[in-house]
Amino acid sequence: MSEHKRKVGDRGQVTIPKELRDRRGIEGGDEIEFVEVNDEIIIKPPTDKERLAEGYRKRAERSRELAEEMEEASSEATGHLGDAPGWSE
């Protein structure tokens, strides 16, 4: 964890150190979010919407794959349980 100190200007403005802006991909004109947690203020960089969308696409694809796997396993189980006494669908 690196520490950087800055003075707050008369209008409440603070410059985010270049090293941190570069590392987090924060550029001039970007929106940032301030979150207050207990006695700390957290500054969050903008969310990369394309990266976020890609994550959702991968998750949806994995959900479809799991549903297909479960369908096959469920059909197989039903086939075996169909022979069990007292089992009905």
Backbone torsions as a table, in degrees:
resi	resn	phi	psi	omega
1	MET	NA	128.2	177.9
2	SER	-102.0	150.9	179.4
3	GLU	-116.0	136.9	177.8
4	HIS	-134.5	131.5	177.2
5	LYS	-108.3	139.3	177.2
6	ARG	-139.8	152.1	175.2
7	LYS	-90.0	143.5	176.7
8	VAL	-86.3	129.0	179.2
9	GLY	-73.1	171.1	-179.1
10	ASP	-57.1	-30.2	-179.0
11	ARG	-96.1	13.0	177.6
12	GLY	83.8	10.8	-177.5
13	GLN	-85.9	143.6	177.8
14	VAL	-135.0	139.1	176.2
15	THR	-91.5	125.7	176.2
16	ILE	-76.9	128.2	-178.6
17	PRO	-54.5	139.7	-177.5
18	LYS	-54.8	-41.6	179.6
19	GLU	-55.5	-43.7	-179.9
20	LEU	-72.2	-41.5	178.1
21	ARG	-59.8	-44.8	-179.7
22	ASP	-64.0	-44.8	-177.5
23	ARG	-65.2	-33.9	-177.5
24	ARG	-99.4	0.2	177.4
25	GLY	70.7	29.8	179.0
26	ILE	-90.9	125.5	-179.2
27	GLU	-121.4	161.5	177.1
28	GLY	-54.6	134.3	-179.0
29	GLY	92.8	-14.5	177.3
30	ASP	-69.2	148.9	172.1
31	GLU	-89.1	144.0	174.5
32	ILE	-126.9	162.1	-177.0
33	GLU	-117.2	135.7	175.4
34	PHE	-105.2	126.4	-179.8
35	VAL	-124.2	128.9	178.0
36	GLU	-97.3	120.5	179.7
37	VAL	-126.6	114.4	-175.5
38	ASN	53.2	-116.4	-178.4
39	ASP	-107.4	23.0	-179.8
40	GLU	-121.2	152.0	173.3
41	ILE	-112.1	122.7	-179.7
42	ILE	-105.8	131.9	176.3
43	ILE	-104.1	121.1	-178.0
44	LYS	-107.5	134.2	177.2
45	PRO	-71.0	166.3	179.0
46	PRO	-64.7	150.2	177.4
47	THR	-82.2	131.2	176.2
48	ASP	-75.7	102.3	-172.9
49	LYS	-62.1	-35.7	179.7
50	GLU	-68.1	-40.9	178.5
51	ARG	-65.2	-39.2	178.1
52	LEU	-64.3	-44.8	179.5
53	ALA	-62.4	-40.2	178.9
54	GLU	-62.3	-40.0	176.8
55	GLY	-61.6	-41.8	177.8
56	TYR	-65.8	-39.5	178.9
57	ARG	-62.9	-43.5	179.1
58	LYS	-63.4	-40.7	-179.8
59	ARG	-65.7	-40.8	179.1
60	ALA	-64.5	-41.5	178.8
61	GLU	-63.9	-42.6	179.0
62	ARG	-64.5	-37.4	177.3
63	SER	-62.9	-41.5	177.6
64	ARG	-63.2	-42.7	179.1
65	GLU	-61.7	-44.5	179.5
66	LEU	-63.6	-40.1	179.3
67	ALA	-62.5	-39.8	178.1
68	GLU	-65.5	-43.1	178.1
69	GLU	-61.9	-42.9	-178.8
70	MET	-67.6	-35.6	179.0
71	GLU	-62.1	-45.2	179.3
72	GLU	-64.0	-46.2	179.8
73	ALA	-64.4	-38.6	-179.4
74	SER	-66.2	-42.3	178.5
75	SER	-64.0	-41.1	178.9
76	GLU	-63.7	-44.6	179.9
77	ALA	-63.7	-42.0	179.2
78	THR	-62.3	-38.8	178.1
79	GLY	-61.6	-42.4	179.4
80	HIS	-73.0	-40.3	-177.8
81	LEU	-72.7	-22.5	178.8
82	GLY	-60.4	-24.4	178.8
83	ASP	-86.6	-9.4	-177.0
84	ALA	-78.3	139.5	178.7
85	PRO	-62.1	136.4	176.3
86	GLY	81.1	4.6	-179.9
87	TRP	-96.2	131.0	173.7
88	SER	-141.2	149.5	-178.6
89	GLU	-82.0	NA	NA
